[in-house]
């Protein structure tokens, strides 16, 4: 039993030494290769008067420096000149695409650079209309997309869309 305890201590010491060596190697690599171990990414805030101003604590879009990815905040059907909601589902869908187009342009891209589009609808029966209108704004290959039914949207909107772009 005494030998077993000594053997256990010896193995424990070896494991402890092993992890110390690994930690030392990690810290050395982190100093030599700072970009591979969590270097902070840079971000650029995108803002345009051609889309509705943010109505909360968010930016219209954020461009990330590590790969030219742009995250476009949710756009609702506000007219950017009046900041009033347009009426009717067809007009709302059109306005949301116009707002997305304005933000993507201000980001240095276009709707064609969108790789992921999320569509939020208060009535999923309006999805066929979204498809019809979307076809007039996008060419193939289309972005990946999700349609999500929701109970309510900001300011009583019937539709909202957000996107991810790669420039």
Secondary structure, 3 states (H helix, E strand, C coil): CHHHHHHHHHHHHHHHHHHHHHHHHHHHHHHHCHHHCCCCCCEEEECCCCCCCCCCCCCCEEEECCCCEEEEEEEECECCCCCCECCCHHHHHHHHHHHHHHHHHHCCCCHHHEEEEEEEECCHHHHHHHHHHHCCCCCCCCCEEEEEECCCCHHHCCEEEEEEEEC
